[in-house]
Amino acid sequence: MYCFPQGAPLPGIHDGWRGLRLKKPLAIRIDADLLAATRDCARRDHRTLTNFIETALRRRVDEMMGDAPEPDTATSKGRKA
């Protein structure tokens, strides 16, 4: 958690710092077998379930929006994919 003095401007993306990104909770229904497989994949990739899902979703959205990274530049928490 990051704490900033009251009234201080929050750092932004243009400050050379990633900025304070607020995450929103999301409740979804998912097939039990798919959830179990996703948990297994997250565990094998040394990620939390949330991080694994967010990363997979971000990659898919980037792919659909035309911003997909080159296959050799995709990384997974400190190691090449």
PDB file with one MODEL, atoms N, CA, C and O in Angstrom:
MODEL        1
ATOM      1  N   MET A   1       0.841  -1.172   0.000  1.00  0.00           N
ATOM      2  CA  MET A   1       0.000   0.000   0.000  1.00  0.00           C
ATOM      3  C   MET A   1       0.887   1.235   0.000  1.00  0.00           C
ATOM      4  O   MET A   1       1.901   1.280   0.696  1.00  0.00           O
ATOM      5  N   TYR A   2       0.505   2.224  -0.773  1.00  0.00           N
ATOM      6  CA  TYR A   2       1.265   3.460  -0.863  1.00  0.00           C
ATOM      7  C   TYR A   2       0.505   4.559  -0.152  1.00  0.00           C
ATOM      8  O   TYR A   2      -0.707   4.692  -0.325  1.00  0.00           O
ATOM      9  N   CYS A   3       1.202   5.344   0.643  1.00  0.00           N
ATOM     10  CA  CYS A   3       0.580   6.451   1.367  1.00  0.00           C
ATOM     11  C   CYS A   3       1.192   7.760   0.880  1.00  0.00           C
ATOM     12  O   CYS A   3       2.410   7.882   0.744  1.00  0.00           O
ATOM     13  N   PHE A   4       0.338   8.716   0.624  1.00  0.00           N
ATOM     14  CA  PHE A   4       0.781  10.035   0.185  1.00  0.00           C
ATOM     15  C   PHE A   4       0.190  11.071   1.128  1.00  0.00           C
ATOM     16  O   PHE A   4      -0.934  10.902   1.601  1.00  0.00           O
ATOM     17  N   PRO A   5       0.933  12.148   1.411  1.00  0.00           N
ATOM     18  CA  PRO A   5       0.412  13.194   2.292  1.00  0.00           C
ATOM     19  C   PRO A   5      -0.883  13.766   1.736  1.00  0.00           C
ATOM     20  O   PRO A   5      -1.053  13.879   0.522  1.00  0.00           O
ATOM     21  N   GLN A   6      -1.795  14.126   2.637  1.00  0.00           N
ATOM     22  CA  GLN A   6      -3.066  14.680   2.217  1.00  0.00           C
ATOM     23  C   GLN A   6      -2.843  15.932   1.377  1.00  0.00           C
ATOM     24  O   GLN A   6      -2.090  16.821   1.773  1.00  0.00           O
ATOM     25  N   GLY A   7      -3.487  16.002   0.231  1.00  0.00           N
ATOM     26  CA  GLY A   7      -3.370  17.140  -0.662  1.00  0.00           C
ATOM     27  C   GLY A   7      -2.229  17.037  -1.650  1.00  0.00           C
ATOM     28  O   GLY A   7      -2.140  17.840  -2.579  1.00  0.00           O
ATOM     29  N   ALA A   8      -1.341  16.049  -1.462  1.00  0.00           N
ATOM     30  CA  ALA A   8      -0.212  15.882  -2.384  1.00  0.00           C
ATOM     31  C   ALA A   8      -0.711  15.287  -3.691  1.00  0.00           C
ATOM     32  O   ALA A   8      -1.579  14.415  -3.679  1.00  0.00           O
ATOM     33  N   PRO A   9      -0.175  15.747  -4.825  1.00  0.00           N
ATOM     34  CA  PRO A   9      -0.594  15.170  -6.100  1.00  0.00           C
ATOM     35  C   PRO A   9      -0.120  13.723  -6.208  1.00  0.00           C
ATOM     36  O   PRO A   9       1.000  13.390  -5.819  1.00  0.00           O
ATOM     37  N   LEU A  10      -0.974  12.889  -6.734  1.00  0.00           N
ATOM     38  CA  LEU A  10      -0.605  11.497  -6.908  1.00  0.00           C
ATOM     39  C   LEU A  10       0.299  11.354  -8.119  1.00  0.00           C
ATOM     40  O   LEU A  10       0.086  12.027  -9.128  1.00  0.00           O
ATOM     41  N   PRO A  11       1.302  10.494  -8.039  1.00  0.00           N
ATOM     42  CA  PRO A  11       2.166  10.289  -9.197  1.00  0.00           C
ATOM     43  C   PRO A  11       1.376   9.688 -10.346  1.00  0.00           C
ATOM     44  O   PRO A  11       0.462   8.890 -10.138  1.00  0.00           O
ATOM     45  N   GLY A  12       1.737  10.078 -11.555  1.00  0.00           N
ATOM     46  CA  GLY A  12       1.038   9.574 -12.726  1.00  0.00           C
ATOM     47  C   GLY A  12       1.974   8.872 -13.679  1.00  0.00           C
ATOM     48  O   GLY A  12       3.183   8.820 -13.455  1.00  0.00           O
ATOM     49  N   ILE A  13       1.418   8.339 -14.731  1.00  0.00           N
ATOM     50  CA  ILE A  13       2.190   7.612 -15.728  1.00  0.00           C
ATOM     51  C   ILE A  13       3.245   8.513 -16.354  1.00  0.00           C
ATOM     52  O   ILE A  13       4.339   8.047 -16.673  1.00  0.00           O
ATOM     53  N   HIS A  14       2.940   9.784 -16.536  1.00  0.00           N
ATOM     54  CA  HIS A  14       3.868  10.700 -17.199  1.00  0.00           C
ATOM     55  C   HIS A  14       5.003  11.163 -16.290  1.00  0.00           C
ATOM     56  O   HIS A  14       5.895  11.889 -16.729  1.00  0.00           O
ATOM     57  N   ASP A  15       4.974  10.745 -15.025  1.00  0.00           N
ATOM     58  CA  ASP A  15       6.037  11.109 -14.089  1.00  0.00           C
ATOM     59  C   ASP A  15       7.239  10.186 -14.193  1.00  0.00           C
ATOM     60  O   ASP A  15       8.219  10.377 -13.473  1.00  0.00           O
ATOM     61  N   GLY A  16       7.191   9.199 -15.063  1.00  0.00           N
ATOM     62  CA  GLY A  16       8.260   8.224 -15.116  1.00  0.00           C
ATOM     63  C   GLY A  16       8.069   7.129 -14.078  1.00  0.00           C
ATOM     64  O   GLY A  16       8.927   6.261 -13.920  1.00  0.00           O
ATOM     65  N   TRP A  17       6.968   7.170 -13.384  1.00  0.00           N
ATOM     66  CA  TRP A  17       6.607   6.170 -12.399  1.00  0.00           C
ATOM     67  C   TRP A  17       5.335   5.524 -12.891  1.00  0.00           C
ATOM     68  O   TRP A  17       4.514   6.197 -13.514  1.00  0.00           O
ATOM     69  N   ARG A  18       5.144   4.268 -12.642  1.00  0.00           N
ATOM     70  CA  ARG A  18       3.980   3.565 -13.180  1.00  0.00           C
ATOM     71  C   ARG A  18       2.668   4.149 -12.686  1.00  0.00           C
ATOM     72  O   ARG A  18       1.625   3.914 -13.297  1.00  0.00           O
ATOM     73  N   GLY A  19       2.695   4.880 -11.630  1.00  0.00           N
ATOM     74  CA  GLY A  19       1.472   5.487 -11.116  1.00  0.00           C
ATOM     75  C   GLY A  19       0.720   4.553 -10.193  1.00  0.00           C
ATOM     76  O   GLY A  19       1.056   3.377 -10.052  1.00  0.00           O
ATOM     77  N   LEU A  20      -0.281   5.093  -9.581  1.00  0.00           N
ATOM     78  CA  LEU A  20      -1.100   4.342  -8.653  1.00  0.00           C
ATOM     79  C   LEU A  20      -2.282   3.782  -9.425  1.00  0.00           C
ATOM     80  O   LEU A  20      -3.181   4.526  -9.816  1.00  0.00           O
ATOM     81  N   ARG A  21      -2.285   2.480  -9.646  1.00  0.00           N
ATOM     82  CA  ARG A  21      -3.366   1.846 -10.404  1.00  0.00           C
ATOM     83  C   ARG A  21      -4.329   1.197  -9.425  1.00  0.00           C
ATOM     84  O   ARG A  21      -3.962   0.303  -8.663  1.00  0.00           O
ATOM     85  N   LEU A  22      -5.550   1.659  -9.464  1.00  0.00           N
ATOM     86  CA  LEU A  22      -6.558   1.090  -8.586  1.00  0.00           C
ATOM     87  C   LEU A  22      -7.186  -0.108  -9.267  1.00  0.00           C
ATOM     88  O   LEU A  22      -7.575  -0.033 -10.433  1.00  0.00           O
ATOM     89  N   LYS A  23      -7.285  -1.200  -8.553  1.00  0.00           N
ATOM     90  CA  LYS A  23      -7.881  -2.413  -9.100  1.00  0.00           C
ATOM     91  C   LYS A  23      -9.293  -2.548  -8.563  1.00  0.00           C
ATOM     92  O   LYS A  23      -9.582  -2.172  -7.427  1.00  0.00           O
ATOM     93  N   LYS A  24     -10.149  -3.078  -9.380  1.00  0.00           N
ATOM     94  CA  LYS A  24     -11.555  -3.250  -9.023  1.00  0.00           C
ATOM     95  C   LYS A  24     -11.859  -4.732  -8.837  1.00  0.00           C
ATOM     96  O   LYS A  24     -11.430  -5.557  -9.644  1.00  0.00           O
ATOM     97  N   PRO A  25     -12.585  -5.073  -7.796  1.00  0.00           N
ATOM     98  CA  PRO A  25     -12.984  -6.468  -7.626  1.00  0.00           C
ATOM     99  C   PRO A  25     -14.025  -6.840  -8.681  1.00  0.00           C
ATOM    100  O   PRO A  25     -14.798  -5.995  -9.132  1.00  0.00           O
ATOM    101  N   LEU A  26     -14.031  -8.114  -9.064  1.00  0.00           N
ATOM    102  CA  LEU A  26     -14.950  -8.591 -10.088  1.00  0.00           C
ATOM    103  C   LEU A  26     -15.408  -9.991  -9.717  1.00  0.00           C
ATOM    104  O   LEU A  26     -14.588 -10.883  -9.498  1.00  0.00           O
ATOM    105  N   ALA A  27     -16.697 -10.180  -9.648  1.00  0.00           N
ATOM    106  CA  ALA A  27     -17.238 -11.511  -9.360  1.00  0.00           C
ATOM    107  C   ALA A  27     -17.704 -12.113 -10.686  1.00  0.00           C
ATOM    108  O   ALA A  27     -18.485 -11.503 -11.416  1.00  0.00           O
ATOM    109  N   ILE A  28     -17.215 -13.313 -10.986  1.00  0.00           N
ATOM    110  CA  ILE A  28     -17.618 -13.988 -12.225  1.00  0.00           C
ATOM    111  C   ILE A  28     -17.966 -15.437 -11.920  1.00  0.00           C
ATOM    112  O   ILE A  28     -17.558 -15.987 -10.896  1.00  0.00           O
ATOM    113  N   ARG A  29     -18.718 -16.040 -12.816  1.00  0.00           N
ATOM    114  CA  ARG A  29     -18.977 -17.471 -12.731  1.00  0.00           C
ATOM    115  C   ARG A  29     -18.103 -18.137 -13.773  1.00  0.00           C
ATOM    116  O   ARG A  29     -17.992 -17.655 -14.901  1.00  0.00           O
ATOM    117  N   ILE A  30     -17.480 -19.246 -13.397  1.00  0.00           N
ATOM    118  CA  ILE A  30     -16.584 -19.945 -14.303  1.00  0.00           C
ATOM    119  C   ILE A  30     -16.751 -21.446 -14.099  1.00  0.00           C
ATOM    120  O   ILE A  30     -16.966 -21.906 -12.977  1.00  0.00           O
ATOM    121  N   ASP A  31     -16.653 -22.196 -15.170  1.00  0.00           N
ATOM    122  CA  ASP A  31     -16.771 -23.643 -15.119  1.00  0.00           C
ATOM    123  C   ASP A  31     -15.749 -24.195 -14.119  1.00  0.00           C
ATOM    124  O   ASP A  31     -14.599 -23.758 -14.096  1.00  0.00           O
ATOM    125  N   ALA A  32     -16.173 -25.150 -13.300  1.00  0.00           N
ATOM    126  CA  ALA A  32     -15.312 -25.703 -12.251  1.00  0.00           C
ATOM    127  C   ALA A  32     -14.044 -26.341 -12.814  1.00  0.00           C
ATOM    128  O   ALA A  32     -12.972 -26.195 -12.228  1.00  0.00           O
ATOM    129  N   ASP A  33     -14.150 -27.041 -13.934  1.00  0.00           N
ATOM    130  CA  ASP A  33     -12.965 -27.669 -14.530  1.00  0.00           C
ATOM    131  C   ASP A  33     -11.996 -26.627 -15.068  1.00  0.00           C
ATOM    132  O   ASP A  33     -10.780 -26.775 -14.942  1.00  0.00           O
ATOM    133  N   LEU A  34     -12.542 -25.567 -15.671  1.00  0.00           N
ATOM    134  CA  LEU A  34     -11.687 -24.487 -16.179  1.00  0.00           C
ATOM    135  C   LEU A  34     -10.997 -23.770 -15.024  1.00  0.00           C
ATOM    136  O   LEU A  34      -9.822 -23.417 -15.128  1.00  0.00           O
ATOM    137  N   LEU A  35     -11.708 -23.554 -13.940  1.00  0.00           N
ATOM    138  CA  LEU A  35     -11.115 -22.908 -12.772  1.00  0.00           C
ATOM    139  C   LEU A  35      -9.987 -23.756 -12.195  1.00  0.00           C
ATOM    140  O   LEU A  35      -8.928 -23.230 -11.853  1.00  0.00           O
ATOM    141  N   ALA A  36     -10.206 -25.059 -12.085  1.00  0.00           N
ATOM    142  CA  ALA A  36      -9.174 -25.946 -11.557  1.00  0.00           C
ATOM    143  C   ALA A  36      -7.935 -25.931 -12.453  1.00  0.00           C
ATOM    144  O   ALA A  36      -6.809 -25.888 -11.958  1.00  0.00           O
ATOM    145  N   ALA A  37      -8.141 -25.966 -13.765  1.00  0.00           N
ATOM    146  CA  ALA A  37      -7.014 -25.932 -14.704  1.00  0.00           C
ATOM    147  C   ALA A  37      -6.291 -24.595 -14.618  1.00  0.00           C
ATOM    148  O   ALA A  37      -5.064 -24.547 -14.698  1.00  0.00           O
ATOM    149  N   THR A  38      -7.044 -23.507 -14.455  1.00  0.00           N
ATOM    150  CA  THR A  38      -6.450 -22.176 -14.358  1.00  0.00           C
ATOM    151  C   THR A  38      -5.624 -22.057 -13.083  1.00  0.00           C
ATOM    152  O   THR A  38      -4.529 -21.496 -13.102  1.00  0.00           O
ATOM    153  N   ARG A  39      -6.138 -22.575 -11.989  1.00  0.00           N
ATOM    154  CA  ARG A  39      -5.373 -22.569 -10.730  1.00  0.00           C
ATOM    155  C   ARG A  39      -4.079 -23.353 -10.878  1.00  0.00           C
ATOM    156  O   ARG A  39      -3.028 -22.933 -10.394  1.00  0.00           O
ATOM    157  N   ASP A  40      -4.163 -24.497 -11.553  1.00  0.00           N
ATOM    158  CA  ASP A  40      -2.968 -25.317 -11.769  1.00  0.00           C
ATOM    159  C   ASP A  40      -1.940 -24.565 -12.612  1.00  0.00           C
ATOM    160  O   ASP A  40      -0.750 -24.570 -12.297  1.00  0.00           O
ATOM    161  N   CYS A  41      -2.398 -23.922 -13.678  1.00  0.00           N
ATOM    162  CA  CYS A  41      -1.489 -23.144 -14.532  1.00  0.00           C
ATOM    163  C   CYS A  41      -0.853 -22.003 -13.749  1.00  0.00           C
ATOM    164  O   CYS A  41       0.345 -21.755 -13.881  1.00  0.00           O
ATOM    165  N   ALA A  42      -1.637 -21.311 -12.941  1.00  0.00           N
ATOM    166  CA  ALA A  42      -1.107 -20.208 -12.134  1.00  0.00           C
ATOM    167  C   ALA A  42      -0.044 -20.712 -11.164  1.00  0.00           C
ATOM    168  O   ALA A  42       1.003 -20.087 -10.999  1.00  0.00           O
ATOM    169  N   ARG A  43      -0.320 -21.844 -10.526  1.00  0.00           N
ATOM    170  CA  ARG A  43       0.637 -22.425  -9.582  1.00  0.00           C
ATOM    171  C   ARG A  43       1.941 -22.807 -10.284  1.00  0.00           C
ATOM    172  O   ARG A  43       3.027 -22.556  -9.760  1.00  0.00           O
ATOM    173  N   ARG A  44       1.835 -23.414 -11.469  1.00  0.00           N
ATOM    174  CA  ARG A  44       3.034 -23.816 -12.212  1.00  0.00           C
ATOM    175  C   ARG A  44       3.824 -22.604 -12.705  1.00  0.00           C
ATOM    176  O   ARG A  44       5.035 -22.691 -12.909  1.00  0.00           O
ATOM    177  N   ASP A  45       3.137 -21.471 -12.897  1.00  0.00           N
ATOM    178  CA  ASP A  45       3.802 -20.255 -13.364  1.00  0.00           C
ATOM    179  C   ASP A  45       4.216 -19.364 -12.185  1.00  0.00           C
ATOM    180  O   ASP A  45       4.686 -18.244 -12.384  1.00  0.00           O
ATOM    181  N   HIS A  46       4.036 -19.873 -10.951  1.00  0.00           N
ATOM    182  CA  HIS A  46       4.398 -19.133  -9.729  1.00  0.00           C
ATOM    183  C   HIS A  46       3.684 -17.789  -9.671  1.00  0.00           C
ATOM    184  O   HIS A  46       4.294 -16.764  -9.369  1.00  0.00           O
ATOM    185  N   ARG A  47       2.390 -17.803  -9.962  1.00  0.00           N
ATOM    186  CA  ARG A  47       1.566 -16.593  -9.927  1.00  0.00           C
ATOM    187  C   ARG A  47       0.358 -16.832  -9.041  1.00  0.00           C
ATOM    188  O   ARG A  47      -0.022 -17.974  -8.781  1.00  0.00           O
ATOM    189  N   THR A  48      -0.237 -15.746  -8.583  1.00  0.00           N
ATOM    190  CA  THR A  48      -1.528 -15.871  -7.926  1.00  0.00           C
ATOM    191  C   THR A  48      -2.567 -16.118  -9.017  1.00  0.00           C
ATOM    192  O   THR A  48      -2.330 -15.828 -10.189  1.00  0.00           O
ATOM    193  N   LEU A  49      -3.700 -16.645  -8.626  1.00  0.00           N
ATOM    194  CA  LEU A  49      -4.777 -16.871  -9.593  1.00  0.00           C
ATOM    195  C   LEU A  49      -5.187 -15.545 -10.226  1.00  0.00           C
ATOM    196  O   LEU A  49      -5.376 -15.466 -11.440  1.00  0.00           O
ATOM    197  N   THR A  50      -5.324 -14.514  -9.414  1.00  0.00           N
ATOM    198  CA  THR A  50      -5.710 -13.200  -9.925  1.00  0.00           C
ATOM    199  C   THR A  50      -4.696 -12.683 -10.934  1.00  0.00           C
ATOM    200  O   THR A  50      -5.076 -12.197 -11.999  1.00  0.00           O
ATOM    201  N   ASN A  51      -3.404 -12.783 -10.610  1.00  0.00           N
ATOM    202  CA  ASN A  51      -2.375 -12.294 -11.520  1.00  0.00           C
ATOM    203  C   ASN A  51      -2.365 -13.086 -12.822  1.00  0.00           C
ATOM    204  O   ASN A  51      -2.197 -12.512 -13.897  1.00  0.00           O
ATOM    205  N   PHE A  52      -2.543 -14.397 -12.730  1.00  0.00           N
ATOM    206  CA  PHE A  52      -2.560 -15.234 -13.935  1.00  0.00           C
ATOM    207  C   PHE A  52      -3.720 -14.838 -14.841  1.00  0.00           C
ATOM    208  O   PHE A  52      -3.539 -14.672 -16.047  1.00  0.00           O
ATOM    209  N   ILE A  53      -4.910 -14.687 -14.264  1.00  0.00           N
ATOM    210  CA  ILE A  53      -6.091 -14.320 -15.055  1.00  0.00           C
ATOM    211  C   ILE A  53      -5.921 -12.924 -15.651  1.00  0.00           C
ATOM    212  O   ILE A  53      -6.215 -12.712 -16.828  1.00  0.00           O
ATOM    213  N   GLU A  54      -5.449 -11.973 -14.847  1.00  0.00           N
ATOM    214  CA  GLU A  54      -5.265 -10.606 -15.338  1.00  0.00           C
ATOM    215  C   GLU A  54      -4.244 -10.561 -16.469  1.00  0.00           C
ATOM    216  O   GLU A  54      -4.447  -9.850 -17.454  1.00  0.00           O
ATOM    217  N   THR A  55      -3.152 -11.309 -16.342  1.00  0.00           N
ATOM    218  CA  THR A  55      -2.125 -11.342 -17.378  1.00  0.00           C
ATOM    219  C   THR A  55      -2.663 -11.963 -18.663  1.00  0.00           C
ATOM    220  O   THR A  55      -2.431 -11.439 -19.752  1.00  0.00           O
ATOM    221  N   ALA A  56      -3.375 -13.072 -18.538  1.00  0.00           N
ATOM    222  CA  ALA A  56      -3.946 -13.730 -19.723  1.00  0.00           C
ATOM    223  C   ALA A  56      -4.977 -12.825 -20.399  1.00  0.00           C
ATOM    224  O   ALA A  56      -5.024 -12.734 -21.626  1.00  0.00           O
ATOM    225  N   LEU A  57      -5.787 -12.167 -19.600  1.00  0.00           N
ATOM    226  CA  LEU A  57      -6.797 -11.259 -20.149  1.00  0.00           C
ATOM    227  C   LEU A  57      -6.145 -10.065 -20.822  1.00  0.00           C
ATOM    228  O   LEU A  57      -6.573  -9.649 -21.898  1.00  0.00           O
ATOM    229  N   ARG A  58      -5.104  -9.505 -20.195  1.00  0.00           N
ATOM    230  CA  ARG A  58      -4.399  -8.359 -20.787  1.00  0.00           C
ATOM    231  C   ARG A  58      -3.772  -8.742 -22.129  1.00  0.00           C
ATOM    232  O   ARG A  58      -3.853  -7.981 -23.094  1.00  0.00           O
ATOM    233  N   ARG A  59      -3.146  -9.925 -22.190  1.00  0.00           N
ATOM    234  CA  ARG A  59      -2.546 -10.383 -23.450  1.00  0.00           C
ATOM    235  C   ARG A  59      -3.592 -10.538 -24.541  1.00  0.00           C
ATOM    236  O   ARG A  59      -3.366 -10.154 -25.688  1.00  0.00           O
ATOM    237  N   ARG A  60      -4.750 -11.108 -24.174  1.00  0.00           N
ATOM    238  CA  ARG A  60      -5.810 -11.309 -25.168  1.00  0.00           C
ATOM    239  C   ARG A  60      -6.368  -9.973 -25.655  1.00  0.00           C
ATOM    240  O   ARG A  60      -6.600  -9.799 -26.852  1.00  0.00           O
ATOM    241  N   VAL A  61      -6.579  -9.047 -24.757  1.00  0.00           N
ATOM    242  CA  VAL A  61      -7.079  -7.723 -25.139  1.00  0.00           C
ATOM    243  C   VAL A  61      -6.066  -7.017 -26.023  1.00  0.00           C
ATOM    244  O   VAL A  61      -6.437  -6.438 -27.044  1.00  0.00           O
ATOM    245  N   ASP A  62      -4.781  -7.054 -25.645  1.00  0.00           N
ATOM    246  CA  ASP A  62      -3.738  -6.447 -26.469  1.00  0.00           C
ATOM    247  C   ASP A  62      -3.710  -7.079 -27.853  1.00  0.00           C
ATOM    248  O   ASP A  62      -3.555  -6.383 -28.857  1.00  0.00           O
ATOM    249  N   GLU A  63      -3.860  -8.387 -27.905  1.00  0.00           N
ATOM    250  CA  GLU A  63      -3.869  -9.106 -29.182  1.00  0.00           C
ATOM    251  C   GLU A  63      -5.035  -8.640 -30.058  1.00  0.00           C
ATOM    252  O   GLU A  63      -4.864  -8.414 -31.256  1.00  0.00           O
ATOM    253  N   MET A  64      -6.192  -8.501 -29.472  1.00  0.00           N
ATOM    254  CA  MET A  64      -7.376  -8.088 -30.236  1.00  0.00           C
ATOM    255  C   MET A  64      -7.319  -6.620 -30.646  1.00  0.00           C
ATOM    256  O   MET A  64      -7.899  -6.224 -31.657  1.00  0.00           O
ATOM    257  N   MET A  65      -6.606  -5.812 -29.844  1.00  0.00           N
ATOM    258  CA  MET A  65      -6.509  -4.378 -30.135  1.00  0.00           C
ATOM    259  C   MET A  65      -5.314  -4.072 -31.034  1.00  0.00           C
ATOM    260  O   MET A  65      -5.097  -2.916 -31.397  1.00  0.00           O
ATOM    261  N   GLY A  66      -4.540  -5.086 -31.396  1.00  0.00           N
ATOM    262  CA  GLY A  66      -3.392  -4.887 -32.266  1.00  0.00           C
ATOM    263  C   GLY A  66      -2.135  -4.456 -31.556  1.00  0.00           C
ATOM    264  O   GLY A  66      -1.190  -4.000 -32.200  1.00  0.00           O
ATOM    265  N   ASP A  67      -2.097  -4.589 -30.239  1.00  0.00           N
ATOM    266  CA  ASP A  67      -0.932  -4.178 -29.453  1.00  0.00           C
ATOM    267  C   ASP A  67      -0.186  -5.366 -28.880  1.00  0.00           C
ATOM    268  O   ASP A  67       0.526  -5.218 -27.887  1.00  0.00           O
ATOM    269  N   ALA A  68      -0.327  -6.537 -29.476  1.00  0.00           N
ATOM    270  CA  ALA A  68       0.291  -7.742 -28.928  1.00  0.00           C
ATOM    271  C   ALA A  68       1.810  -7.657 -29.008  1.00  0.00           C
ATOM    272  O   ALA A  68       2.351  -7.254 -30.038  1.00  0.00           O
ATOM    273  N   PRO A  69       2.513  -8.036 -27.922  1.00  0.00           N
ATOM    274  CA  PRO A  69       3.979  -8.044 -27.963  1.00  0.00           C
ATOM    275  C   PRO A  69       4.465  -9.178 -28.858  1.00  0.00           C
ATOM    276  O   PRO A  69       3.753 -10.155 -29.089  1.00  0.00           O
ATOM    277  N   GLU A  70       5.674  -9.032 -29.350  1.00  0.00           N
ATOM    278  CA  GLU A  70       6.280 -10.100 -30.139  1.00  0.00           C
ATOM    279  C   GLU A  70       6.417 -11.336 -29.256  1.00  0.00           C
ATOM    280  O   GLU A  70       6.657 -11.196 -28.056  1.00  0.00           O
ATOM    281  N   PRO A  71       6.273 -12.544 -29.807  1.00  0.00           N
ATOM    282  CA  PRO A  71       6.325 -13.761 -28.986  1.00  0.00           C
ATOM    283  C   PRO A  71       7.591 -13.897 -28.148  1.00  0.00           C
ATOM    284  O   PRO A  71       7.529 -14.431 -27.040  1.00  0.00           O
ATOM    285  N   ASP A  72       8.735 -13.432 -28.640  1.00  0.00           N
ATOM    286  CA  ASP A  72       9.976 -13.581 -27.874  1.00  0.00           C
ATOM    287  C   ASP A  72      10.133 -12.521 -26.792  1.00  0.00           C
ATOM    288  O   ASP A  72      11.066 -12.613 -25.993  1.00  0.00           O
ATOM    289  N   THR A  73       9.251 -11.507 -26.732  1.00  0.00           N
ATOM    290  CA  THR A  73       9.361 -10.485 -25.701  1.00  0.00           C
ATOM    291  C   THR A  73       8.369 -10.693 -24.567  1.00  0.00           C
ATOM    292  O   THR A  73       8.424  -9.981 -23.565  1.00  0.00           O
ATOM    293  N   ALA A  74       7.464 -11.656 -24.708  1.00  0.00           N
ATOM    294  CA  ALA A  74       6.500 -11.914 -23.639  1.00  0.00           C
ATOM    295  C   ALA A  74       7.249 -12.526 -22.461  1.00  0.00           C
ATOM    296  O   ALA A  74       7.968 -13.513 -22.614  1.00  0.00           O
ATOM    297  N   THR A  75       7.072 -11.930 -21.288  1.00  0.00           N
ATOM    298  CA  THR A  75       7.765 -12.440 -20.107  1.00  0.00           C
ATOM    299  C   THR A  75       6.759 -12.895 -19.074  1.00  0.00           C
ATOM    300  O   THR A  75       5.585 -12.528 -19.117  1.00  0.00           O
ATOM    301  N   SER A  76       7.235 -13.690 -18.159  1.00  0.00           N
ATOM    302  CA  SER A  76       6.413 -14.227 -17.099  1.00  0.00           C
ATOM    303  C   SER A  76       7.151 -14.048 -15.787  1.00  0.00           C
ATOM    304  O   SER A  76       8.030 -14.843 -15.456  1.00  0.00           O
ATOM    305  N   LYS A  77       6.807 -13.024 -15.043  1.00  0.00           N
ATOM    306  CA  LYS A  77       7.396 -12.760 -13.735  1.00  0.00           C
ATOM    307  C   LYS A  77       8.885 -13.024 -13.678  1.00  0.00           C
ATOM    308  O   LYS A  77       9.335 -13.876 -12.911  1.00  0.00           O
ATOM    309  N   GLY A  78       9.645 -12.315 -14.469  1.00  0.00           N
ATOM    310  CA  GLY A  78      11.084 -12.392 -14.366  1.00  0.00           C
ATOM    311  C   GLY A  78      11.742 -13.430 -15.241  1.00  0.00           C
ATOM    312  O   GLY A  78      12.964 -13.571 -15.199  1.00  0.00           O
ATOM    313  N   ARG A  79      10.984 -14.161 -16.029  1.00  0.00           N
ATOM    314  CA  ARG A  79      11.630 -15.111 -16.931  1.00  0.00           C
ATOM    315  C   ARG A  79      10.952 -15.095 -18.278  1.00  0.00           C
ATOM    316  O   ARG A  79       9.776 -14.749 -18.390  1.00  0.00           O
ATOM    317  N   LYS A  80      11.696 -15.470 -19.302  1.00  0.00           N
ATOM    318  CA  LYS A  80      11.143 -15.496 -20.652  1.00  0.00           C
ATOM    319  C   LYS A  80      10.050 -16.543 -20.738  1.00  0.00           C
ATOM    320  O   LYS A  80      10.101 -17.579 -20.076  1.00  0.00           O
ATOM    321  N   ALA A  81       9.045 -16.247 -21.580  1.00  0.00           N
ATOM    322  CA  ALA A  81       7.930 -17.192 -21.759  1.00  0.00           C
ATOM    323  C   ALA A  81       8.364 -18.362 -22.610  1.00  0.00           C
ATOM    324  O   ALA A  81       7.568 -19.263 -22.873  1.00  0.00           O
TER     325      ALA A  81
ENDMDL
END
